[in-house]
């Protein structure tokens, strides 16, 4: 399910659309930025790799992009979408493997 999320970045409030996918390990949050200035700097889409508690490193990490991802993720932490994803993710990683 996608949702619109407000986040604070560089002392300014922005909105983005987010979709949380907790069906695999690790969990991913797919983000579509809605602000033209952020789109110009970072592109329209970005992905957050997470264990549903903290950001996980990505190969395209650089300090400004990590700061943006962290700002968006911090805004998502208490949303119903991420809380549900945490539950699903925990079930996924604790489920016994079938051989």
PyMOL commands that place a pseudoatom at each C-alpha (Angstrom):
pseudoatom trace, name=CA, resn=UNK, resi=1, chain=A, elem=C, hetatm=0, pos=[0.000, 0.000, 0.000]
pseudoatom trace, name=CA, resn=UNK, resi=2, chain=A, elem=C, hetatm=0, pos=[1.387, 3.402, -0.871]
pseudoatom trace, name=CA, resn=UNK, resi=3, chain=A, elem=C, hetatm=0, pos=[0.874, 6.455, 1.266]
pseudoatom trace, name=CA, resn=UNK, resi=4, chain=A, elem=C, hetatm=0, pos=[1.780, 10.107, 1.288]
pseudoatom trace, name=CA, resn=UNK, resi=5, chain=A, elem=C, hetatm=0, pos=[4.402, 10.928, 3.907]
pseudoatom trace, name=CA, resn=UNK, resi=6, chain=A, elem=C, hetatm=0, pos=[5.499, 14.284, 5.280]
pseudoatom trace, name=CA, resn=UNK, resi=7, chain=A, elem=C, hetatm=0, pos=[9.131, 14.569, 6.334]
pseudoatom trace, name=CA, resn=UNK, resi=8, chain=A, elem=C, hetatm=0, pos=[11.517, 17.272, 7.454]
pseudoatom trace, name=CA, resn=UNK, resi=9, chain=A, elem=C, hetatm=0, pos=[14.817, 17.708, 5.594]
pseudoatom trace, name=CA, resn=UNK, resi=10, chain=A, elem=C, hetatm=0, pos=[17.198, 20.665, 5.879]
pseudoatom trace, name=CA, resn=UNK, resi=11, chain=A, elem=C, hetatm=0, pos=[14.710, 22.480, 8.134]
pseudoatom trace, name=CA, resn=UNK, resi=12, chain=A, elem=C, hetatm=0, pos=[11.960, 22.324, 5.489]
pseudoatom trace, name=CA, resn=UNK, resi=13, chain=A, elem=C, hetatm=0, pos=[8.867, 20.124, 5.334]
pseudoatom trace, name=CA, resn=UNK, resi=14, chain=A, elem=C, hetatm=0, pos=[8.334, 18.030, 2.208]
pseudoatom trace, name=CA, resn=UNK, resi=15, chain=A, elem=C, hetatm=0, pos=[5.962, 15.326, 1.015]
pseudoatom trace, name=CA, resn=UNK, resi=16, chain=A, elem=C, hetatm=0, pos=[6.669, 12.091, -0.800]
pseudoatom trace, name=CA, resn=UNK, resi=17, chain=A, elem=C, hetatm=0, pos=[4.817, 8.918, -1.704]
pseudoatom trace, name=CA, resn=UNK, resi=18, chain=A, elem=C, hetatm=0, pos=[6.075, 5.744, -0.067]
pseudoatom trace, name=CA, resn=UNK, resi=19, chain=A, elem=C, hetatm=0, pos=[5.484, 2.039, -0.522]
pseudoatom trace, name=CA, resn=UNK, resi=20, chain=A, elem=C, hetatm=0, pos=[6.829, -0.436, 2.049]
pseudoatom trace, name=CA, resn=UNK, resi=21, chain=A, elem=C, hetatm=0, pos=[7.707, -3.937, 0.806]
pseudoatom trace, name=CA, resn=UNK, resi=22, chain=A, elem=C, hetatm=0, pos=[8.350, -6.349, 3.661]
pseudoatom trace, name=CA, resn=UNK, resi=23, chain=A, elem=C, hetatm=0, pos=[7.913, -9.520, 1.610]
pseudoatom trace, name=CA, resn=UNK, resi=24, chain=A, elem=C, hetatm=0, pos=[11.651, -10.228, 1.385]
pseudoatom trace, name=CA, resn=UNK, resi=25, chain=A, elem=C, hetatm=0, pos=[14.850, -9.804, 3.362]
pseudoatom trace, name=CA, resn=UNK, resi=26, chain=A, elem=C, hetatm=0, pos=[15.849, -6.973, 3.595]
pseudoatom trace, name=CA, resn=UNK, resi=27, chain=A, elem=C, hetatm=0, pos=[12.777, -4.762, 3.635]
pseudoatom trace, name=CA, resn=UNK, resi=28, chain=A, elem=C, hetatm=0, pos=[12.593, -1.922, 1.104]
pseudoatom trace, name=CA, resn=UNK, resi=29, chain=A, elem=C, hetatm=0, pos=[10.749, 1.383, 1.095]
pseudoatom trace, name=CA, resn=UNK, resi=30, chain=A, elem=C, hetatm=0, pos=[10.182, 2.768, -2.389]
pseudoatom trace, name=CA, resn=UNK, resi=31, chain=A, elem=C, hetatm=0, pos=[9.908, 6.562, -2.436]
pseudoatom trace, name=CA, resn=UNK, resi=32, chain=A, elem=C, hetatm=0, pos=[8.649, 9.026, -5.027]
pseudoatom trace, name=CA, resn=UNK, resi=33, chain=A, elem=C, hetatm=0, pos=[9.698, 12.574, -4.223]
pseudoatom trace, name=CA, resn=UNK, resi=34, chain=A, elem=C, hetatm=0, pos=[7.129, 15.297, -4.926]
pseudoatom trace, name=CA, resn=UNK, resi=35, chain=A, elem=C, hetatm=0, pos=[9.232, 18.465, -4.537]
pseudoatom trace, name=CA, resn=UNK, resi=36, chain=A, elem=C, hetatm=0, pos=[10.859, 19.793, -7.728]
pseudoatom trace, name=CA, resn=UNK, resi=37, chain=A, elem=C, hetatm=0, pos=[13.996, 20.963, -5.909]
pseudoatom trace, name=CA, resn=UNK, resi=38, chain=A, elem=C, hetatm=0, pos=[14.584, 17.545, -4.330]
pseudoatom trace, name=CA, resn=UNK, resi=39, chain=A, elem=C, hetatm=0, pos=[13.805, 15.837, -7.641]
pseudoatom trace, name=CA, resn=UNK, resi=40, chain=A, elem=C, hetatm=0, pos=[16.393, 18.024, -9.370]
pseudoatom trace, name=CA, resn=UNK, resi=41, chain=A, elem=C, hetatm=0, pos=[19.025, 17.147, -6.743]
pseudoatom trace, name=CA, resn=UNK, resi=42, chain=A, elem=C, hetatm=0, pos=[18.258, 13.451, -6.102]
pseudoatom trace, name=CA, resn=UNK, resi=43, chain=A, elem=C, hetatm=0, pos=[15.981, 12.240, -8.894]
pseudoatom trace, name=CA, resn=UNK, resi=44, chain=A, elem=C, hetatm=0, pos=[12.291, 11.448, -8.625]
pseudoatom trace, name=CA, resn=UNK, resi=45, chain=A, elem=C, hetatm=0, pos=[12.616, 7.961, -7.119]
pseudoatom trace, name=CA, resn=UNK, resi=46, chain=A, elem=C, hetatm=0, pos=[14.777, 6.486, -4.386]
pseudoatom trace, name=CA, resn=UNK, resi=47, chain=A, elem=C, hetatm=0, pos=[14.867, 3.308, -2.375]
pseudoatom trace, name=CA, resn=UNK, resi=48, chain=A, elem=C, hetatm=0, pos=[15.448, 2.842, 1.330]
pseudoatom trace, name=CA, resn=UNK, resi=49, chain=A, elem=C, hetatm=0, pos=[16.955, -0.483, 2.397]
pseudoatom trace, name=CA, resn=UNK, resi=50, chain=A, elem=C, hetatm=0, pos=[16.071, -1.339, 5.988]
pseudoatom trace, name=CA, resn=UNK, resi=51, chain=A, elem=C, hetatm=0, pos=[15.605, -4.006, 8.613]
pseudoatom trace, name=CA, resn=UNK, resi=52, chain=A, elem=C, hetatm=0, pos=[12.495, -1.998, 9.652]
pseudoatom trace, name=CA, resn=UNK, resi=53, chain=A, elem=C, hetatm=0, pos=[14.438, -0.496, 12.556]
pseudoatom trace, name=CA, resn=UNK, resi=54, chain=A, elem=C, hetatm=0, pos=[17.362, 1.296, 10.890]
pseudoatom trace, name=CA, resn=UNK, resi=55, chain=A, elem=C, hetatm=0, pos=[18.757, 2.075, 7.468]
pseudoatom trace, name=CA, resn=UNK, resi=56, chain=A, elem=C, hetatm=0, pos=[20.973, -0.525, 5.857]
pseudoatom trace, name=CA, resn=UNK, resi=57, chain=A, elem=C, hetatm=0, pos=[23.853, 0.539, 3.593]
pseudoatom trace, name=CA, resn=UNK, resi=58, chain=A, elem=C, hetatm=0, pos=[23.402, 0.747, -0.163]
pseudoatom trace, name=CA, resn=UNK, resi=59, chain=A, elem=C, hetatm=0, pos=[25.978, 0.856, -2.923]
pseudoatom trace, name=CA, resn=UNK, resi=60, chain=A, elem=C, hetatm=0, pos=[24.918, 4.357, -4.027]
pseudoatom trace, name=CA, resn=UNK, resi=61, chain=A, elem=C, hetatm=0, pos=[25.251, 5.887, -0.548]
pseudoatom trace, name=CA, resn=UNK, resi=62, chain=A, elem=C, hetatm=0, pos=[26.696, 9.363, -0.248]
pseudoatom trace, name=CA, resn=UNK, resi=63, chain=A, elem=C, hetatm=0, pos=[26.216, 11.705, 2.752]
pseudoatom trace, name=CA, resn=UNK, resi=64, chain=A, elem=C, hetatm=0, pos=[23.423, 13.893, 1.270]
pseudoatom trace, name=CA, resn=UNK, resi=65, chain=A, elem=C, hetatm=0, pos=[21.450, 10.900, 0.016]
pseudoatom trace, name=CA, resn=UNK, resi=66, chain=A, elem=C, hetatm=0, pos=[21.851, 9.042, 3.319]
pseudoatom trace, name=CA, resn=UNK, resi=67, chain=A, elem=C, hetatm=0, pos=[20.599, 12.157, 5.149]
pseudoatom trace, name=CA, resn=UNK, resi=68, chain=A, elem=C, hetatm=0, pos=[17.522, 12.308, 2.879]
pseudoatom trace, name=CA, resn=UNK, resi=69, chain=A, elem=C, hetatm=0, pos=[16.810, 8.598, 3.307]
pseudoatom trace, name=CA, resn=UNK, resi=70, chain=A, elem=C, hetatm=0, pos=[17.178, 8.926, 7.092]
pseudoatom trace, name=CA, resn=UNK, resi=71, chain=A, elem=C, hetatm=0, pos=[14.799, 11.919, 7.204]
pseudoatom trace, name=CA, resn=UNK, resi=72, chain=A, elem=C, hetatm=0, pos=[12.138, 10.006, 5.277]
pseudoatom trace, name=CA, resn=UNK, resi=73, chain=A, elem=C, hetatm=0, pos=[12.658, 6.827, 7.292]
pseudoatom trace, name=CA, resn=UNK, resi=74, chain=A, elem=C, hetatm=0, pos=[12.440, 8.734, 10.598]
pseudoatom trace, name=CA, resn=UNK, resi=75, chain=A, elem=C, hetatm=0, pos=[9.030, 10.072, 9.518]
pseudoatom trace, name=CA, resn=UNK, resi=76, chain=A, elem=C, hetatm=0, pos=[7.866, 6.555, 8.654]
pseudoatom trace, name=CA, resn=UNK, resi=77, chain=A, elem=C, hetatm=0, pos=[8.907, 4.874, 11.905]
pseudoatom trace, name=CA, resn=UNK, resi=78, chain=A, elem=C, hetatm=0, pos=[5.590, 5.351, 13.731]
pseudoatom trace, name=CA, resn=UNK, resi=79, chain=A, elem=C, hetatm=0, pos=[3.260, 4.976, 10.754]
pseudoatom trace, name=CA, resn=UNK, resi=80, chain=A, elem=C, hetatm=0, pos=[0.869, 2.027, 10.592]
pseudoatom trace, name=CA, resn=UNK, resi=81, chain=A, elem=C, hetatm=0, pos=[2.492, 0.928, 7.303]
pseudoatom trace, name=CA, resn=UNK, resi=82, chain=A, elem=C, hetatm=0, pos=[5.944, 0.541, 8.827]
pseudoatom trace, name=CA, resn=UNK, resi=83, chain=A, elem=C, hetatm=0, pos=[4.633, -1.015, 12.057]
pseudoatom trace, name=CA, resn=UNK, resi=84, chain=A, elem=C, hetatm=0, pos=[2.798, -3.636, 9.988]
pseudoatom trace, name=CA, resn=UNK, resi=85, chain=A, elem=C, hetatm=0, pos=[5.899, -4.147, 7.855]
pseudoatom trace, name=CA, resn=UNK, resi=86, chain=A, elem=C, hetatm=0, pos=[7.958, -4.707, 11.018]
pseudoatom trace, name=CA, resn=UNK, resi=87, chain=A, elem=C, hetatm=0, pos=[5.594, -7.477, 12.118]
pseudoatom trace, name=CA, resn=UNK, resi=88, chain=A, elem=C, hetatm=0, pos=[5.608, -9.120, 8.681]
pseudoatom trace, name=CA, resn=UNK, resi=89, chain=A, elem=C, hetatm=0, pos=[9.372, -8.756, 8.404]
pseudoatom trace, name=CA, resn=UNK, resi=90, chain=A, elem=C, hetatm=0, pos=[9.957, -10.336, 11.820]
pseudoatom trace, name=CA, resn=UNK, resi=91, chain=A, elem=C, hetatm=0, pos=[7.773, -13.281, 10.834]
pseudoatom trace, name=CA, resn=UNK, resi=92, chain=A, elem=C, hetatm=0, pos=[9.714, -13.633, 7.583]
pseudoatom trace, name=CA, resn=UNK, resi=93, chain=A, elem=C, hetatm=0, pos=[13.165, -13.691, 9.211]
pseudoatom trace, name=CA, resn=UNK, resi=94, chain=A, elem=C, hetatm=0, pos=[12.149, -15.938, 12.132]
pseudoatom trace, name=CA, resn=UNK, resi=95, chain=A, elem=C, hetatm=0, pos=[10.224, -18.474, 10.046]
pseudoatom trace, name=CA, resn=UNK, resi=96, chain=A, elem=C, hetatm=0, pos=[12.081, -21.811, 9.938]
pseudoatom trace, name=CA, resn=UNK, resi=97, chain=A, elem=C, hetatm=0, pos=[13.568, -22.598, 6.554]
pseudoatom trace, name=CA, resn=UNK, resi=98, chain=A, elem=C, hetatm=0, pos=[12.147, -25.534, 4.689]
pseudoatom trace, name=CA, resn=UNK, resi=99, chain=A, elem=C, hetatm=0, pos=[14.694, -27.922, 3.221]
for i in range(1, 99): cmd.bond("trace and resi %d" % i, "trace and resi %d" % (i + 1))
show_as sticks, trace
zoom trace
